[in-house]
């Protein structure tokens, strides 16, 4: 059998199977037990596994094979080494795979690294996976995970958990940018005050060759000012200052959600109890730190510190010498919110009905692989009997609870200890977007809220020269996805104003409890508005390029095309490109010029080292905003900006004809060349004034939207909706209409999310536009 397996591996290496850079979700699919094969020189493997080398991070070249069902990917020349902290002393090792060590810039399905965790402390090999899934369910920025079988050369190394690596790709995905500082914080990282000098937080313990607060990005700058600022504020602020300003320094709501999950999972090896195992990321979009949890094998009743985590009092769960958690819990409203979150998670997810079924599903998928895992038995002599027993019984030693009994005990005790009261509404996030409707720039404000009462009054106070109050509604008719989804939206039209718009949000429940965003009463949110006179347009883009066009380095990167439809050259000095319309200066163009009727191709690949026309961010295949801006004095003027929805690989999204108003999909992309015309004037006659078809509003929409058309004279017209494949979905109008404007409501309740087209036809003309349904 071993001989057959070895021949199979050699075949994979010789006939290299290519892979496509697609979504990371493919790698973390937990509905199938995937397999990872590592092919490495035996001498290199021996050095990695030599006990004397257990703390080495030296990476050895190897070949990586990922098998998922019938699909197989092979990646040659990857880096392979041990990973972990105390697990390096265990018999069942944990490993790190690096795709970009020997091939800089390379990714595998959007990943630079892959963490293969042996989970040697957990006899069930499921606990950390359950923990990560809870975080994902509540949108806490945390790694994704799934089970894999690991083979190294000819040997089965056992059942592992593939845990997403926290790096610049991770923060780019979670926070729409990776420019900020990312700190990995290990024991004794308690956030205690040292001094006002940021350099004093770069210290290393005597026993480890690492910093306690270890900066992982922007290492050349090595600037710890953001971390030092938080710690100084925790140390010196009085209670009033803390309540008003702490949310300027860190996302407190994210911290409270993390605390709630750790109370329920019993994760004591964390910041709150053990000053260990967490990341902090400075999110440049809102200029504050985000808390990212890390390392969850010591959970669900695994204990090394002599505590009963199934019964521990939630009101005295951590240690009170941790400045961040201690000061947060001194605020009554935050303490109430923590109880609210614990209760909410128990009601919705952390309970026998949900978790027992998930445990059974994962066990059924992995138990054969776990039974065959001989490395699993080496550290604590847990055989097959102990493996099966661990789901329902304590095993002694560090395993104080069986997996399911722990859940029962924790839920029972937590419900007895909870004190749930009416909380102040939680404004989780606020996002703005600029669109053009009827040739007017419109600011849409979208606020995501959570409360124990669904009847909220949400308002935006918008100030230019005077203050205007806007109602934000959750009725499904604005730009929120559907009624009562917790997303409140409202719009504001600034007219001809150019400059800064300031605003803040308030949310009030029926008992008159009010929350403001920003929380600091002295702060407001700001947006710059104004339309540039520049003729430039974003003409075409591709957010998933597998084989269409390669850059100068041979990589198939995301790209977009800028087109100059004017009659004079345009210098790009002072122009910026961004996928975050609240951060318009994300990437500055080099000092170049676009001649009339010419094109400029920009590689949007987050790899500025490759050349002057490589932007500092990627395009998202899942869809996002994109904007071109011009800096005029201190104001960013919008040259061109729009949103696009989920994209298909090697199909571009662009204007129907160069500089055209409507957008279509192109099966035959034309990077750096002329866009074709799709569904243009079918008669070949030019009579643009006879009929006009406006962009539907709202767009994207769910489940209905308004389509408006205008007729110069009484005409017979037909209004139809088509699928992206060209299939007729519905005829909305087929009649004779008087001159003037007409509006028809399109209800897409029976349709699935996606891109659709609507076409207005008269006897001499046909106009087509695109609409996006998002459910």
N, C-alpha and C positions, 0 to 999 in steps of 0.2 A: 504493500500500500504506500509506503514511504517513497519507493522508487517511482511509482506512478505519479504521485504528487509532485515530485521534484521535476519530472519531465514536463508536467503541466506548467510549472512556473517558468521553466526555461523557454517554453513555447510562447508564453506571454511576453517575455523579455525580447525574444527575437522578433516576433510579430507585434510590434508596439501598437497598442490600441490607443487612438487619440481620444481626447476629451474636449468637451465644449465648456467654456466658462459660463455656467448657468447659475441659477439661484442656489444659495447655501442650503436651502430647505431640502434639496435632494440628498445632501450628505447626512442630514440629521433626521431623516425619515425614520420614525420609530414604529412603523407598521410592519417592517420586515427586519430580520436579523442579518445585517450586512457582514461582510468578511474583509479583513485587512491582511494583506500578505506583505511581508518585508523580506526582501532578498538582499543579503549583505555578506561581505567577506567574513568567513568564519573567524579569522583573527580579529577583525574589528568587533564582532559580537562578543568574543571572549574578553576583549578589553573593556567593553561596556559593562559586562556582567561581573567583572573582577571586583570583589568586595572592596578592595583598596581604592578603586576608582569611582565608588558610588556617589561621591559628591562632585564629580566632574561634569561639566556641561559641554565638553568637546563633542562636536557633531561629526559623525562618520558618514561617508557617502553610501547610499543604498538605493534600491528600486522599490517603489511603492505600487501596490496593486489593490484596487478597491472593487469588490464584487458585490453587486446589489441585484439579487434575482438573476436575470439573464444579462444584465449590463455589467461590463467590465471596463475599468479604466486603468491604464498603466502610466506612471510618472517616473521617469528615470532621474537619477542624480539628485535625490532628495537628501536632506540631513536627518540623522537619526541619533537619538541620545536618550539617557535617563531623564526623568523629570520628577518634581515633587520635593517634599521636605522630609518629614520623618519616614515617608514611604520608601526612601532610598535604602533604609536599613532593613526593609522587609524582604521576604523571599519572593513574593509576587511583586515584580517591579512595575512602575508606571513609566511610560515612554512619551517622547515628543517627536513628532514628524514635522520637518520644516521644508516647505516647498520652494522657498526663495533664498536659502543659504548659498547654494552653489549656482543658482540661476536668478540673479537679482531681478526683482519685479514680478516674478512668476507667481501666479495664484492657482489654486485648485478649487473650482466652483466658488470663487470669491474668497478663499481662505489662504492665508499665509502659512498658518501652522495648524496642527491637529494634536490634541492632547488625548492620549490613550491611558485612562486611569484604571489601575488594577483593583481598586476598592478593597484592599486586603483586610480592613477593619470590619467590613460589612459582610456577614455570612450570606445575606440574601442577594448582594450585588444589585440592589435596586434603590436603596435609600436616597442617594444623591440625585438619581434620575427623577424620583418623585418630587424632590425639593425644587429642582430646576423647572419642572413642569408647573408647579404652583406659581413661581415667579412669572413664567411666561403667560399664564392665565390672567395675571393681574397687571400685565404690561410693565413689570419692574425690569429695568435693564440688567439682564443677567444672561449667562451662557445658555445655549441650547444643548441638548444631549440626547444620545441614543446608544443602544447596546450594539457592540460588534464582537465578532470572533477574531482573535489575533493569531496569526501564524508567522513565525520567523524562521526562514529557510525551511527545513523539513519538519519543524516541530510546532505543535499546537500549544500556544502559550496561555490560552484560556479565554474566558468571557471578560470583556472590558467595557467600560463606558467611554464613549467618544464625547468629550466635553469641549465646547467651543472655546477657543483661545481668546483672551481679552487683549486686544491690540488696536491699532489704528483702524483696521477694517471693522472691528466690533463697534467702536465709537462712531465711525462714519455711518454705520447702519442704524444705530440707535438714536444718534443725536444730530444727524444730517450735517456732519462736519467732523473733521479730525484734527483741527488746528490746535486744540487746547492741550494742556498738560495732563498726562495720564500717570497716576502714581499707583504702584503696587505696594501695599502696606502689610507688613508681617510683624509678628511679635518682637518688641513690645510697643506697637504703634498706637498709643493711647490718646494722641492729640493733646498732650500736656504742653503747657507753655514753657518755652526755654528763654526766648528773648525776642526783640523786634527785628533781629537780623535774620533774613530768610536763609542764609547760608548755615546757620546753626541747626537747621532741620535736615541737613544732609549727613547726619552722623550714622555710623555703623556700629553694631554691637561687637564686642571683643571676639565672640565665638563664630562670627559669620562674615563672609566676604561679600556683604551686600549692605545697602542702606536700609534703615527701618522704613523710611518713606522713599521708595525707589522710583525715580522718574524714568518712565519708559518711552516718552516721546519728547521732542524738542530738547534732546540731550545736549546739543551744542550750546544752546542758550543757558541751560541748567539753571533756570530762574524759578525759585521756590516762593515767589512773592504771593501768589494766590493761596497757597497752603498756609503760609505764615500769617496772612491776613485773617483767615478763618480762625486760626488758633488764638491770635491776639484778641479777636473780637470775643471769643468764648471766655477768655480770661478777664477782660477789662470792662465789658458792657454791663450796665446795671439792668435790672429786670425790664424796665420800660424800653430801653434801647434794644434789648434782646428781642422782646416781643415784636417791636416795629421793624427791626432790621435783619433778623437772622435769615429770613428768606431771600435777602439780597446776597447772602454768602453761600448758601447751600439749599438744595431742593428738599425742604423739610418733609413735604408730603411723601417723597420717595423714601426718605429715611424711616418714616413711620410705617410705611408698607413693609419695608424690609424687616423692621422690628416685629411686626405682627406675624410675619411668616416664620421668623426665627423662634418666637415664643411657641408657636404651634409645632414646628418640626423639632424643637429641642436642640437647635444648633448653638451649642455653648462655645465652640471654638471660633468665636467671632469677635468683632470689636467690642460689643456691649459687655460681654462677660470676660473675654480672654485677650482683649486688645490685639487681635490677630485677624488675618484673612479677609481683606477687603481692598477694593480699589477706589480711588477718587479721580473723577475726570472734570476738568474745568471746561464747562460748556460755553464756548465763545458766543453762541447765539443769544444767550440771556445772561452771560457774564457771572455765572455762579457754578459751584461745584455740584456734581452728581455722585451719589453713593452707589457703588456696584458691589454686590455680594460675591463671595468667592469661597470655594472648597466646602462641600456639604456631605462628606462621607460620615462624619460623626454626628448623626441625626437619628431621629425616631428611636430613641432609647439607647443609643451607643454612648457610653459614659466612661471618662477617664479621670473625673475630678470628684467623684463621690457625691453626686447630686441625683435626686429623683426628678428627671425632667418631665415625666408624665404627670406629676402632681405639683410641680413648682409653682408658687404663687405668681401670677402674672403681674401683680402690683409690685413685686420685689424680685423680678426675674433676673436682671443683670446686676452688675456691680455699680455702686453709686460714685465710683472714683473716675468715671469716664466723662470728660467734659461735655462731649457732644450730646450723648443720650441723657446724661444727668440734667443738663440745662433745658433740653427740650421737654422732659417730663415735669419740670417745675412749672410749665405753662399749662393751666387747666384745660384750655381748648385743645392743645396737642395731646394731652393725656386722654381726654374724651375721644379724640379722633383715633388714637391707638386702640381703645376698647371697641370703637365702632368697626375698625378694620378687622380686628380679631373675630368679632361676632359675624361680620359679613363673610369672611373667608370660611368660617365654620358652616354657616348656612348654605353657602354656594358650592364649596369644594372640599374643605378639609373635614370630611365626615365619612362614616362607614359606607353609606350608599354610593358615593362617588369613588373614594379611594380604594375600597376593597375590590371593586370591579376592575379598577386600573391595575392594582397589584396582581390580580388573577390573570389579567391579559398579558402583562409583562412576564410573569412567571411561566405561563404556558409557552410563550415565544422563546424564552431563554433557558428553561430548566435542563434541556438535553445538553446544551453547551456548558451550563454550569456543572452538571454531573461529570462531564468529561474533563473538566478543568482541574488537573492535578496540582497546579501551582496554588490554587485556592486553599488547599488543605495544609500547606507547609507552615504557615505562620502560627496557627492556633489549633491545628489538628482537627479542623472541621471537615468531617467526611460527608458523604451524601445524606446520611440520616440527619446530621446537624443542619445541613443546608435546608432540607425540607421543614425541619422543626422550627427553624428561625423565623418563619413567617407567622407562627402562632404561639411560640413559647420563648421565654428567656433562656439563654444558654449559659448564664453565669459569666464570671469575669467581667469584661467590659460590655457585654450584651445584656443589659438590665431588663429589656422588654423584647418580646416577639414583635414583629412589625405591626400586625393588626391590633394586638392588645395595647400597644402604645397609643395608637390613634384613638381607641375607645377611651383609655384613661385620660389622655390629654383633652379630648373634647368634653368629657364629663367634668373634669376639674376646672377647666377654663370657663365653662358656662356658669359654674357655681361662683367663680371669682369675679366675673365681669360685672361692671356697672355701666350699663348702656343708657345714655341720656341723649336728648335732642342736641345734635351738633350744629355748629355754624356751617353753612354751605361751603363745599370745597371747590375752589376754582383750580382745576388741575393744570390746564394749559390754555393759552390764548394764542391764536394764530391769525395773521392778516394776509390778505391777498389782494392784489390789484388786477382788475380786469377792465376791459373797455366795452361798454354797452351803449349803443346808439351814439357812438363817437365821444362818449364821456368817460373819463377815468373814474372808476368806482372802487372805493375801499370797502372790502368785506371783512368784518370782524367775526371770528369764530371762537367761541369759548366752550371748553369741555368742562362740565360740572358733575359733581356727585353730591348727593345729600340723602338723608333719611326721609325726606319729604319731597314729593315730585312736583309740588306747586311752588315754583320759584319765580320771583320777579327779577329779571336780569337786565341790566342797563349798561350802556356805554356812554360816558361823558366825554365828548369829543370837542377839542378846542382848536380853533384857528385864531380868529380875532375875538369871537364870542364862543361861548360853550353851548353845544347842542346835545340834547339827550336823545339817545337812540335806544329803542327797545330791541333786545336780542330775544328771538323766539325759537322755540323747539317744536315747530308745527309741521316740519317736513316740507314746507313750501319755499324756504330759503335755500341756503347752501348746506344745511345740515342734511344728513343722509335720510333720516326718516323721523316722524314725529315721536317724541318721548324717548329719544336715544341719548339724552344728556348733552347733546351738541346744540348750542344756541348761536344763532347768527343774526347779523344785521348789517346794513350797508349805509355808506356815507359817500356822497358825491361832493368832492371839494371844488368843483367848477374850474375856474381859471387859476386857482390859487397854486402857487409854487413855493415850496418851503417845508417847514416842519409842522406836522399834525401831532398833537399830544392827546392822549386819552387814557382813561382807566375804566375798569369794569367793577360793577357792584352786583352782588347776588343776595337777595333777601328772601327768607322763608316766611311762612304764615305767622310764626311767633316773633317776627321782627328781628331775628338774628341775621346779621349782615356780614358778608365777607367782601373785602376789597382786593383787587388785583391791579397793580402790585400791592402786596401787603403793607409795605412802608407808605404811610400817608404822605410823605414828602416826595414820593416817586411817581412818575407817570411813564407810560409807554410812548414811544415816538416813532413816526413814520415820515419819510420824505416823499413828497408828491411833486409832480410836474412832468410834462411831456416834452421830450426833446424834439427839435425840428429836423433831426438827422433822418435821412431817408433809409438808413440801413435796416435790414430785417434778418431775423433768424429764418433761413429759407428751408432748411432740411436738417434732420438729425437722425442718428441711429444709436439707441441705448443698449443694443445687444448685437455686437459685431463679431461674428464667428469666422466669416470667410469673405466678406464683401471687399474690404480694402485694408491693407496693412500700412502701418506708419513706417517712418524711416528706419526703425529698428526691427521691423518684421513682425511686430505685434498687431493683433487685430483688436484695436481699442475702440471705445465709444468715440463718436465724432459728431460735430455739427458744422453747418455751413452758414456763413454770413454772406449776404448778397447786397450789392449796391445798385438799386434801380434808378438812381439819380443820374444827372448829366455832368457832375463834377466829382473829382476824387475826394475821398473822405479819409482823413488821418485818424487812426485809432488811438492816438495819444490822449489819455484821459478817459478811455472807454474801459468798461468792466463787464465781466460775465459772472453770473451767479445762479446757483440752483436753490438759493435761499433768498426770497425776495425781501426779507427783512435785513439781509446783509448783502447789500448791493455791490460791495467792493471785494467780493470773495477772490476774484482773479483779475489782474490787470493785463490788458493786451500789451504786447510789445509795441514800440513806436514804428508802426508800419502803416501802409496806405492801401485802400481798396479803390481801384479805378472804376469809372462808370461801367455798369453792366458786367462787372467782374465778381469773382467769388473768393472767399477765404475759408479754408478748411482748418478747424480747430480740433485737436485730439483731446477729448474730455476724459482723461484717464488717470487723473490724480498722480501724475508722474512728470513734474516740471523738469526733472533732470534730463529728460529725453530731448528737450529742445524748447525754443521760445514759444511755440504754438501748442504746448501741452498744458492744459489747465490744471488747477490744483484740486479738482474734484472729479468724481465719476458721474455719469448719468445713471439714473436708476431705471432698470428694466420694468419695475413695478409702477412707474409713473411718478412724476413730480413737477415742480415749477421750474421754469428756465427764463432768464431775463438778460437783456443787453441794456447797459446803462451808460450814461455820459455824465461825468462830473463837471458841473458848471459852478464855479466858485466853491461853495461848501455844500451845494445841493446836488443830489444824484437825480438826474432826469431820466425818465423811462424812454428808451429808444424802441424796444420791442420786448414784450413779456407775455407768456401764456403758460397754461398747464397742459400736460399730456398724460394720458392714462397708460395702462400696462401695454408694453411693446412686445413685438415678436422678433425673434432672432433673424437677422439679415433682411429685415423689412424696414424701410425707413419711413419716417413721418415728416411730411413737409407740406409746403404750400402748393396748391393746385395751380401750377404755372408760377414762374419766378415772381416773387413778391405778391402772389395772389392772397386774397383775404381768407379763403377757406383752406382747411387742412385735410389731407388725404393720406392714405398709406400707399407706398410704392413697392411693388414686388421687384422692380428693377431700379434700385437706388442710383442716384447720379451725384456722388460727392464731388464737389468742385465743378459741376456742370449744370446744364439747364434742366429745370424740373419740367416734366411732361404735364399734359392736361388730361384730367379724368372727368368725364361727364360735363364737358363744357357745352357751349351753345350748340345744340345738336343740329340746328338748321344751317349753321355756318354763317348766319346773319348776325351782325352786331347791332343790338338795340338795347343797351343797358338800362335805359330809362323806362322801358315799358313795364317791367315787373322787377320788384326788389324782394329778396328773401333775407330776413334778418336772422342773426344768430339766436337760437332758442335760449330761453332763460327760465329757470337756472340751468347751467351746464357746467359740470356734471349735475345730474338730477336723480331723484328717486322719490316716488315712482312716476311723477308726472312733471311735465314741463310745458311752457307756452311757446308756440311757434307763430311768429308774426310775419305777414307779407304785405307788400304795398303794390297797388295797381295804379298806373297812370290813367287808364281808361277802363270802362267795363269790359271784362274779358272772361272767356272760358278758361279755367285753370284747374290743374290737378295737383294735389299735395300728397306725396307718398313717402313711406318710411321703408328703408331697405336694410338688410343685414350687411355686414362687412363683406360677405361673399356675393352680394348682389341679389339675394332672395327678397321678394316683396313681403314685407311684414304686415303693413296696413295701409289702406287708402284713407286718408283723413279728410280729403275734400275732392270732389269731382263735379264741379258745377260752375254756373255763371255768377260772377261777383261784380258789384259796382266798383267804381274807382275809389281809391282811398286805402286805409289800413284795415287789415283783418287779422284777428288772433284766434288760433285754434289750440285747444289743450290736448296734448298727447299723453295718454295714460299707458305706462309700460309695466303695470303690475304683474302681468303674466310673463314678462320677458326676463331673461337672465342678464347679469351685468355684462357690459361690453360696449364696443363701438358700433354705432348705427349711423346711417346717412338718411337725410330727408331731402326730397327733391320737389321743387315747384316747377310745373311745366305749363306753358301757354302754347298757342298755336305756332309761335315763332321762336320761343326761347325755353331754355331749361337751366335752372340754377340748383346746384346741390351743395348742401352743407353737412357738417359732421356733428353728431351729438353723442354724449357719453352717459351711459346708465351705470350707476354704481350703487349696489345694494349692500 
